């Protein structure tokens, strides 16, 4: 149950970010250099998590 809630929360966050990116009202390039570094690190980690999920099942 906890895992399903975490997945739902991640989906809502990803949807909000995708909406901002598609609307052009927000971009990770608008962040400071250190925050942008953390953004791309988290983005890569999230992508790796999605890529590893089928292997875990």
Residue, then its C-alpha position, 0 to 999 in steps of 0.5 A: x500500500x505504501x508503494x502504491x501511494x509513493x507511485x501516485x505521488x510521483x505521478x502527480x509531481x511528474x504531471x505537474x512538471x510536465x505541464x509546466x514544461x509543455x506550457x513553457x512557463x517553467x524550465x530547469x534552466x531557470x534554476x541556479x547552477x547548484x539547483x540545476x545540478x540537483x534537478x538533473x541528478x534527480x531527473x536521472x535517478x527518476x528515469x533510472x527508477x522507471x527503467x529498473x521497475x520492470x526488472x523488479x517485478 
